[in-house]
Amino acid sequence: MIFASHRPGPPLGSFVDHFWFYSGLAADHERERVLPSGTVELIFNLRDGPRRLFPHDHPDRPVDFRRAWMSGTQSRYIVIDVLRDSSLMGVRFCPGGAAAFLGLPADQLRDRVVELEDLWGAEAGTLWESLREAPTPAAKFRLLERHLLRRSGPAPGDDPLVSHALRRFQETPHLARIEAIADEVGLSHRQFIRRFRSRVGLGPKRYCRILRFRDVLERVQRAESVAWADLAAACGYYDQAHFITEFRGFSGINPTRYLRERGNDLGFLPLSDPGR
């Protein structure tokens, strides 16, 4: 498999975490859970044929996506198909970073995956064709970077108050209090929540819960062995029951099963049996 990634410089670097590309996937499972990250993702399918999303309420009625789509900020896991020899590329936006390129408030995409043409019109198809024709991953990244800059203008719009809140939450997701941060940025509690949700796609409380969940996943990924009670306490959960409830809510499974079935990629959980 070919894999490449790229972190853009300024000004995009404040809004885009990285670009990624892979081709020739050697998959040994049919589907996977994508666990929530608190971010928006833009994805391009560089092969012919659809990719599929399996909704929670009707997993037997998959939704097809063909060329390009925007996956909004998810509040829980989603299930997608995995195809051998597939080729995808995409943009992992920084938390709150996608709002400068969407053309609408980020919370309108919460828990949704939307065809890019529905957001960007005909330019989505033109961009997809250009990316398919670009000969190398580096060329694809340059093309996509230029397109995002054209779409946003030379200085993508930021919200400094929300950016401040994001930094504070990322420092201590289980300690930072929403009321205190609202006071720091000079907004009422209600104004702060509305402004944060419009930019990030989730309310600040849900966003911090996801940050804490991701902290757990990263610690598990680094650990040689896991003591769940100690890990739950270190990440700020009230007790073991609270930790298990939160973990299951975001991932659909309990921590022990996650440890047994996790793959190599943080945030992606292989599903060899689609019915599970």
C-alpha positions in Angstrom: 0.0 0.0 0.0 1.1 3.6 -0.7 0.5 6.1 2.0 1.4 9.8 2.2 0.5 12.8 4.4 1.2 16.5 4.3 0.9 19.3 6.9 0.3 22.6 5.1 2.1 25.8 6.2 0.4 29.1 7.0 -2.3 30.2 6.6 -3.9 26.8 6.0 -1.9 25.2 8.8 -4.1 26.9 11.4 -7.2 25.3 9.9 -6.0 22.0 8.4 -4.4 19.4 10.6 -3.1 17.4 7.6 -3.8 16.0 4.1 -3.7 12.2 3.6 -3.6 9.8 0.7 -3.5 6.1 0.3 -3.8 3.6 -2.6 -3.8 -0.2 -2.8 -5.4 -0.9 0.5 -4.9 -4.6 1.6 -8.0 -5.0 3.8 -8.8 -8.1 5.7 -12.2 -6.9 7.0 -15.4 -5.7 5.3 -16.4 -2.8 7.5 -15.0 -0.6 10.3 -16.2 1.7 12.9 -14.8 5.2 12.7 -14.7 6.6 16.2 -15.5 10.3 16.9 -12.6 12.8 16.8 -14.2 16.2 17.3 -13.2 17.2 13.7 -14.6 17.4 10.2 -13.1 15.4 7.4 -13.3 16.0 3.6 -12.8 12.7 1.6 -12.3 12.0 -2.1 -12.8 8.5 -3.6 -10.2 8.2 -6.4 -11.5 4.9 -7.7 -14.7 4.2 -9.6 -17.6 2.7 -7.7 -19.3 3.9 -4.5 -18.3 3.8 -0.9 -20.9 3.0 1.7 -22.1 4.3 5.1 -24.2 2.1 7.3 -26.6 4.2 9.3 -27.2 3.4 13.0 -31.0 3.2 12.6 -31.0 1.2 9.3 -27.6 -0.7 8.9 -29.3 -2.9 6.3 -29.9 0.2 4.1 -26.4 1.6 3.3 -26.0 5.0 1.8 -23.7 5.3 -1.2 -21.1 8.1 -1.7 -19.3 8.2 -5.0 -16.8 11.0 -5.7 -16.4 13.3 -2.6 -18.1 13.9 0.6 -17.8 15.9 3.8 -18.1 14.0 7.1 -19.3 16.5 9.7 -18.4 16.4 13.4 -19.7 13.1 14.7 -21.0 12.7 18.2 -20.5 8.9 18.1 -19.0 6.3 15.8 -20.1 5.6 12.2 -19.7 2.4 10.2 -18.3 2.4 6.7 -17.3 -0.2 4.2 -13.6 -1.2 3.5 -12.7 -2.2 0.0 -9.5 -4.0 -1.1 -7.3 -1.9 -3.5 -9.2 1.2 -2.7 -7.7 4.7 -3.1 -8.8 7.7 -1.0 -7.4 11.1 -0.1 -8.7 13.7 2.3 -8.4 16.6 4.6 -8.5 16.3 8.4 -9.4 19.7 9.5 -8.4 21.1 12.9 -11.2 21.4 15.4 -13.3 24.4 14.3 -11.1 24.7 11.1 -13.6 23.5 8.5 -16.0 26.3 9.1 -13.9 28.7 7.0 -14.5 26.4 3.9 -17.9 24.9 4.4 -20.1 27.9 3.4 -22.4 27.2 6.3 -22.3 26.8 10.1 -20.5 23.6 11.1 -23.3 22.4 13.4 -25.5 22.0 10.3 -23.3 19.0 9.4 -23.3 17.5 12.9 -23.7 13.7 12.7 -24.1 13.9 8.9 -22.1 12.8 5.9 -22.9 15.0 2.8 -22.0 14.7 -0.8 -19.5 17.6 -1.6 -21.5 18.6 -4.6 -24.4 19.5 -2.3 -22.1 21.9 -0.5 -19.8 23.2 -3.3 -21.8 22.6 -6.4 -20.1 21.9 -9.7 -16.6 22.9 -8.4 -16.7 19.6 -6.4 -16.7 17.5 -9.6 -14.0 19.6 -11.2 -11.8 19.3 -8.2 -12.3 15.5 -8.0 -11.4 15.1 -11.7 -8.2 17.2 -11.2 -7.2 15.2 -8.2 -7.7 11.9 -10.0 -5.4 13.2 -12.9 -2.6 14.5 -10.6 0.3 12.1 -11.0 1.7 11.9 -7.5 0.5 12.3 -3.9 2.6 15.5 -3.6 0.9 16.9 -6.7 -2.5 16.0 -5.4 -1.7 17.8 -2.1 -0.5 20.9 -3.8 -3.7 21.0 -6.0 -6.0 20.6 -3.0 -4.1 23.2 -1.0 -4.4 25.7 -3.7 -8.1 25.0 -4.1 -8.8 25.5 -0.4 -7.0 28.8 -0.4 -9.0 30.0 -3.4 -12.2 29.0 -1.7 -11.4 30.7 1.5 -9.4 33.7 0.3 -5.7 34.4 1.2 -6.7 34.8 4.9 -9.3 32.2 6.0 -11.7 33.6 8.6 -11.0 32.6 12.2 -12.9 33.1 15.4 -10.3 34.0 18.0 -12.7 33.5 20.9 -13.5 30.0 19.9 -9.9 29.3 19.1 -9.0 30.4 22.7 -11.7 28.1 24.1 -10.4 25.2 22.0 -6.9 25.6 23.3 -8.1 25.7 26.9 -10.2 22.6 26.4 -7.4 20.7 24.7 -5.1 21.4 27.6 -7.4 20.0 30.2 -10.6 18.5 28.7 -11.8 17.0 32.0 -11.0 20.0 34.2 -11.9 23.1 32.1 -15.3 24.6 33.0 -17.5 26.0 30.3 -18.7 28.9 32.5 -15.2 29.9 33.3 -14.1 29.9 29.7 -17.2 31.8 28.6 -16.2 34.5 31.2 -12.6 34.5 29.8 -13.8 35.3 26.3 -16.5 37.8 27.5 -19.6 35.9 26.4 -22.7 34.7 28.2 -23.0 31.0 28.7 -25.7 30.8 26.0 -23.8 33.0 23.5 -20.6 31.0 24.0 -22.3 27.6 23.4 -24.0 29.0 20.3 -20.8 30.4 18.9 -18.8 27.3 19.7 -21.3 25.0 18.2 -21.5 27.0 15.0 -17.7 26.9 14.6 -16.9 23.4 15.8 -20.1 21.5 15.1 -20.7 20.3 18.6 -21.4 21.9 21.9 -18.5 22.4 24.2 -19.6 19.8 26.7 -19.9 17.0 24.1 -16.6 18.2 22.5 -14.7 17.9 25.8 -16.2 14.4 26.3 -14.9 13.3 23.0 -11.5 14.8 23.7 -11.4 12.8 26.9 -12.4 9.6 25.0 -9.6 10.3 22.5 -7.2 10.7 25.4 -8.1 7.2 26.5 -7.6 5.8 23.1 -4.1 7.4 22.7 -3.0 6.1 26.2 -4.2 2.6 25.3 -2.3 2.8 22.0 0.9 3.6 23.8 0.5 1.2 26.7 2.1 -2.2 26.9 -0.7 -3.3 29.4 -3.9 -1.5 30.5 -5.3 -1.1 34.0 -8.7 0.3 33.2 -9.5 1.6 36.7 -6.2 3.6 36.8 -6.7 4.8 33.3 -10.3 6.0 34.0 -9.1 7.9 37.0 -6.2 9.5 35.2 -8.5 10.7 32.4 -11.0 12.3 34.8 -13.9 9.9 34.9 -15.9 9.7 38.1 -15.7 6.0 38.5 -15.4 2.8 36.4 -19.2 2.7 35.7 -19.0 6.3 34.3 -16.0 5.4 32.2 -17.6 2.2 30.7 -20.8 4.1 29.9 -19.0 6.9 28.1 -16.7 4.5 26.2 -19.6 2.4 25.0 -21.6 5.5 24.0 -18.8 6.7 21.7 -17.6 3.4 20.4 -20.5 1.0 20.6 -18.5 -1.5 22.6 -17.0 -1.9 26.0 -13.3 -1.2 26.7 -12.3 -4.8 27.1 -13.6 -5.7 23.7 -12.0 -2.6 22.2 -8.6 -3.8 23.5 -9.1 -7.2 21.9 -10.4 -6.0 18.5 -8.6 -2.7 17.8 -6.5 -2.3 14.7 -3.3 -0.4 14.1 -5.0 2.9 13.2 -6.2 5.0 16.2 -9.9 5.7 15.8 -10.7 2.9 13.4 -12.1 -0.4 14.7 -12.2 -3.3 12.3 -15.4 -5.2 12.0 -14.8 -8.7 10.5 -18.4 -9.7 11.3 -20.7 -6.8 10.0 -23.5 -8.1 12.2 -21.6 -7.3 15.5 
